[in-house]
Amino acid sequence: MQRTRITIISTLLIVIIIIFVKAYYPLNWLTIKYGMSYSDVISIIGKPDADLRGTKEFCIWHNDDILNKTIKIYFKFDKVHSINMDWQ
């Protein structure tokens, strides 16, 4: 009985930790808003890992933590047009 209870509690804790980690993005990524200028974005999250504004109109930033998250921001006329955050 005691062993079963410990197993259930341990499993629940693991599930809660996984959910918390999966829901987390770097907080400064969440401050990026549509219509922000490129220079405003750079001042918040730093220089991009890949700057393709000259060809594809987007920049990519990587966060190499546990889940290897990526944010891709599309710019139109040097303003944020679209934001895509995902795990790789």
N, C-alpha and C positions, 0 to 999 in steps of 0.2 A: 504494500500500500504506500509506504513512504517512498520507495524507489520509483513507483509510478508517478507520484506527485512531483518529485524532483525532475523526472524526465519531461513531464508536461510543462512545467515552469521553464525549464531550460529551452525547450523547443519554442515556446512563446517568446522568450527573450531574443532568441536568434531571429525569429520572424520579424519582431519589432525593430531590431537593429538593421536588418536588410531593408525594410521599408523606409526607415529613416535615411539610410545612406543613399538609396535610389532616388529619394525625393529631393536630395540636396544638390543645389548648384552653387557655385561661388556667388556670394551675395551681391558682389559688384556687377555680375552679369544681369541680375534682375533689375538693376536701375536703368538699363538701356531702354529708351523709349523711341517710338516711331517719330521721325522728323528731326531727331538729333543730328547735329553736324558730325562729320568725320573727326574733326579735332576734339569735339566734346567726348566722343566715344573713346578716343585715344587717351584723353586725360583721365577717364574712369577705369578702363581695363588695360591700358598699355598698348604697345605696338603689336600688330597682328603677327602670327606665325607665318601666315601666307597672305600677301596683299595682291589680289587679282583685280583691283579696280580698273586697271588699264585695259583688261581683256574681257573679264566676266562680270565686273561690277560688284564683287563681293570680297570680303576678308574673312579669314578663319583664325580663331584662337583655340588652343588646346589647353586642357587642364589635366595634367598627367597624374591624377591621384588614383585612388583605388579603381574607379570606374572609367577612367579615361574619357572625360566629357569633352565635347566640342561645341563651340558656338560659331555659327556662320551668319554674318550680317551682310545683307544686300543693300547697296547704296544706289540711289538715283539722284543725280544732280547734287552729289556730295552730302546727301541726307539719308538717314536710315529709312529704308523702304520695307524691309522684311527681316525678321529675326528667326533663326532656326537653331534650337539647342537640342543636342542628342548625345547618346552614349555610343561609343564605338566598340 
